[in-house]
Amino acid sequence: MKVKYNLINEEKNTKARLGTLETNYGTYETPMFMPVGTRATVKGITPDEIYDIKSGIILANTYHLWLRPGPDLIEKAGGLHKFMNYNGPILTDSGGFQVFSLARPKDITEEGVHFKSHIDGSKLFLTPEKSIEIQNKLDSDIAMSFDECPGYPSTYEYMEKSIERTLRWAKRGKDVFNNPRQSLFGIVQGGEYPDLRKRSAIETSKMNFDGYSIGGTSVGETKEVMYKMVEYATAYLPEDKVRYLMGVGDPIDIIEGVIRGVDIFDCVLPTRIARHANAFTKYGKINLKNAKFKEDFTPIEEDCDCYACKNFTRAYIRHLVTLDEMLGSRLLSIHNLRFLTRLTEDLRECIKNDNILEYRDKFIKNYYGDKEYLNNKTTGQGD
């Protein structure tokens, strides 16, 4: 079935939206955070733990699964859900971010993108048609159009040519898309330029995709610039389709994205920082390797209902991470994923109660300690 977005309520002071997303595996509330399972696994986390965290959709990476184990093997296994034993909705990206991270501008052609494998340096060529073919075989619930994600900053002239090419690629991918169980999302680009974001959003919307993504953010720009990019896009996207901000997982960025009309988010951040002993808390990130936690027998966060916080102390988790015991990073990953899931649960309540701006201001005061974060913080994705 095609995913269906249902708008339930709009917050009266902002563009924040409360909704539901109907999928092949049930109906899920939005705003929502999606854990990233790059190689058909959320790093260190079992499917049962994903269910306990109360996540809905998870994301898998088309580029990485194309290289290993290959889409033909996954198709033979019965598709990505059966291969990884996940009974929930899965979204696959298009490989467009790998174009940004691995290819050089001269390797991007009208036909597709030439680049080298990060594994063995072998030559690869990815086209809009190839990206869709791979995703059709993976049999995810949501597939993404193949796009170019230009770096920041890019000149106006380059960005204008880039969005026109991405629009042509979107049409080419849509023309060959042929999995009736899948939905296909279009991607809006345009960098920091309001008129290009508007043009990209309007022209992509004309293709009548099942949902729409905002790309080209969190690539090194300041937070203030990123928030404007989001505003420039959401203003011209259909109200009856879901809106997805790609690669964003910083807590305040999620809040600001929701305020600007975004419904779903994904990022590797919660599990990546967990592998470096970091945990989200309402008072900012903490590093459990710090000596001050050696005799701290409280949970990571007092009011958190995750498995790690209900069963273990900061002192014990510090013991694990200082000895490089894998359980330490697993527990921190569980907590960080649940932290962002709880954040989106809180935001849904705020939309119901029309108090999301008050929540945002209190969160910033607790998390950052001041309101100058826009001027001194930049964005950035990770793999």
SVG drawing of the C-alpha trace seen along z (x, -y; Angstrom):
<svg xmlns="http://www.w3.org/2000/svg" viewBox="-7 -35 48 51">
<polyline fill="none" stroke="black" stroke-width="0.4" points="0.0,0.0 1.0,-3.6 1.7,-5.5 -1.1,-7.9 -0.6,-11.1 -3.5,-12.3 -3.4,-15.8 -5.0,-15.8 -4.2,-19.2 -2.1,-22.3 -0.5,-24.3 -2.1,-27.7 1.1,-29.7 3.4,-27.9 3.4,-25.6 3.8,-22.5 1.5,-19.6 0.2,-16.6 -0.7,-13.7 -0.6,-10.0 1.1,-8.0 -0.6,-4.9 1.9,-2.2 2.1,1.5 2.9,2.2 0.3,0.0 -0.4,-3.6 2.2,-5.8 1.9,-9.3 3.9,-12.2 6.1,-14.1 8.4,-11.1 12.1,-10.3 13.4,-7.4 16.5,-5.4 19.1,-4.7 19.9,-1.1 22.5,-1.8 23.5,1.8 20.1,3.4 20.7,3.0 20.5,0.2 24.0,0.5 24.0,2.8 20.2,2.8 17.9,5.7 14.4,5.4 12.8,6.2 14.7,3.3 13.5,1.0 10.0,1.9 10.6,1.2 12.0,-2.2 8.7,-2.8 10.2,-3.8 8.2,-3.4 10.0,-3.7 13.7,-2.9 16.0,-3.9 18.4,-1.7 21.1,-2.8 20.7,-2.0 24.4,-2.6 25.8,-0.3 23.3,2.5 24.0,2.3 27.7,3.0 27.1,5.6 25.3,8.0 23.7,6.8 20.0,6.3 19.7,9.6 20.6,11.5 18.1,9.5 15.4,10.0 16.1,13.7 15.7,13.6 12.2,12.2 13.0,8.5 14.6,6.3 12.0,6.9 12.5,10.7 16.2,10.4 16.6,8.3 13.5,9.7 12.0,6.2 8.2,6.2 7.8,2.4 8.1,-0.1 11.4,-0.7 12.5,-3.7 15.5,-3.4 17.5,-6.4 18.6,-6.8 22.3,-7.0 22.3,-10.7 24.2,-11.5 27.0,-9.2 27.2,-11.3 27.8,-14.3 30.3,-12.5 32.2,-10.3 31.9,-11.9 33.6,-15.0 31.6,-17.6 33.2,-16.6 32.0,-13.1 28.3,-14.2 26.8,-13.9 23.4,-14.2 23.2,-10.4 24.3,-9.7 27.3,-9.8 30.7,-8.1 32.5,-7.5 34.7,-4.9 33.6,-2.3 34.7,-3.2 35.4,0.5 37.9,1.4 38.1,-1.7 36.3,0.1 34.5,-2.2 30.7,-2.6 28.1,-4.3 24.7,-5.2 21.8,-6.5 18.3,-7.5 17.0,-4.3 19.6,-2.1 18.8,-3.6 15.1,-2.9 15.9,0.7 17.9,1.4 15.2,0.0 12.5,2.0 14.4,5.1 15.1,4.2 11.3,3.9 11.3,1.2 8.0,-0.5 9.3,-3.9 11.9,-4.6 13.6,-7.9 14.2,-9.6 17.8,-9.9 19.1,-13.5 22.2,-15.6 23.0,-17.0 25.3,-20.0 27.7,-21.1 27.5,-24.3 28.1,-26.9 27.4,-26.5 27.0,-29.3 23.6,-30.3 24.6,-29.3 25.6,-25.8 22.6,-25.3 20.2,-26.3 21.7,-23.8 21.7,-21.2 18.0,-21.5 17.0,-21.3 19.1,-18.1 17.6,-16.7 14.1,-17.4 15.0,-15.5 16.4,-12.6 13.2,-12.6 11.1,-12.1 13.4,-9.4 13.2,-7.5 9.4,-7.8 9.0,-6.6 10.7,-3.2 9.4,-2.8 7.4,0.5 6.9,1.9 3.2,1.7 4.0,2.3 6.3,-0.7 5.8,-4.5 8.1,-6.9 9.2,-10.3 10.5,-13.3 13.4,-15.4 13.5,-19.2 16.9,-20.9 17.9,-24.5 20.5,-25.3 20.2,-28.7 18.4,-30.4 14.7,-31.1 13.6,-31.2 15.4,-28.0 13.9,-26.2 10.5,-27.5 11.0,-26.3 12.3,-22.9 9.3,-22.4 6.7,-23.5 8.1,-21.5 8.7,-18.4 5.1,-18.6 3.7,-18.6 5.1,-15.1 2.6,-13.9 5.0,-11.8 3.7,-9.9 5.6,-12.2 8.3,-14.9 11.7,-15.3 13.8,-18.4 17.4,-17.7 20.6,-19.6 20.6,-20.6 22.9,-19.7 25.9,-19.9 27.9,-22.4 25.7,-25.5 24.8,-27.4 21.6,-26.4 20.0,-29.7 20.6,-29.1 19.3,-25.5 16.1,-26.7 15.5,-29.2 16.1,-26.4 13.4,-24.4 11.0,-27.3 11.6,-28.1 10.7,-24.5 7.7,-23.6 5.9,-26.8 5.3,-25.2 4.8,-21.5 1.3,-19.9 -0.4,-19.9 -1.8,-16.4 1.5,-14.7 4.2,-13.8 7.3,-16.0 10.6,-14.5 13.8,-16.5 16.7,-14.3 19.8,-13.6 18.7,-15.8 18.9,-14.4 20.1,-17.2 17.3,-17.7 16.9,-21.4 17.0,-20.9 14.1,-18.5 12.1,-21.0 12.8,-23.8 12.0,-21.6 8.6,-20.6 7.8,-24.3 8.4,-24.9 6.1,-22.1 8.3,-19.0 6.8,-15.6 9.6,-13.0 13.4,-13.0 16.3,-10.6 20.0,-10.7 22.9,-8.5 23.7,-10.9 22.1,-9.0 24.0,-5.8 27.2,-7.4 27.6,-9.6 26.8,-6.5 29.8,-4.7 31.8,-7.6 30.3,-7.3 27.9,-10.3 24.3,-10.5 21.6,-13.0 20.0,-14.5 17.6,-17.4 20.6,-19.4 22.8,-18.7 25.0,-15.9 27.2,-14.1 30.3,-11.9 30.2,-8.9 33.9,-8.5 34.3,-11.6 35.7,-10.7 32.9,-12.6 30.5,-9.7 32.7,-7.0 30.5,-7.0 27.3,-8.3 24.7,-5.7 21.8,-7.5 20.4,-6.7 21.5,-8.6 18.3,-10.6 16.0,-10.3 12.6,-10.5 13.6,-8.3 11.7,-5.1 14.3,-3.4 15.8,0.0 19.2,-1.5 17.8,-4.1 15.4,-1.7 18.1,0.9 21.6,-0.7 23.5,-3.6 25.9,-6.1 28.7,-4.5 28.1,-1.1 27.8,-2.4 31.0,-4.4 32.7,-1.1 31.6,0.5 32.7,-2.3 36.1,-2.8 36.8,0.9 35.4,0.8 32.7,3.4 30.1,3.4 27.2,3.4 28.1,-0.2 27.6,-1.6 24.5,0.6 22.9,-0.9 23.8,-4.4 22.3,-3.8 19.1,-2.5 18.9,-5.6 19.7,-8.1 17.2,-6.6 14.5,-6.6 15.4,-10.2 14.7,-11.4 11.5,-9.3 10.3,-10.8 11.1,-14.2 8.8,-13.7 6.2,-12.4 6.5,-15.6 6.2,-17.7 3.0,-15.9 1.5,-16.9 2.7,-20.4 0.9,-20.7 -2.3,-19.4 -1.9,-22.1 -0.6,-24.9 2.4,-25.5 5.3,-24.4 7.1,-27.7 7.2,-27.7 8.5,-24.1 11.2,-25.2 12.4,-28.1 12.5,-26.0 14.4,-23.2 17.0,-25.6 17.5,-27.1 18.1,-23.7 20.1,-22.1 22.3,-25.0 22.2,-27.4 21.6,-30.4 19.9,-31.5 22.9,-32.3 23.2,-28.8 22.2,-30.0 25.3,-32.1 28.0,-29.6 26.8,-26.2 27.0,-24.6 25.3,-21.5 26.8,-18.4 25.9,-14.8 27.7,-11.6 27.7,-8.1"/>
</svg>
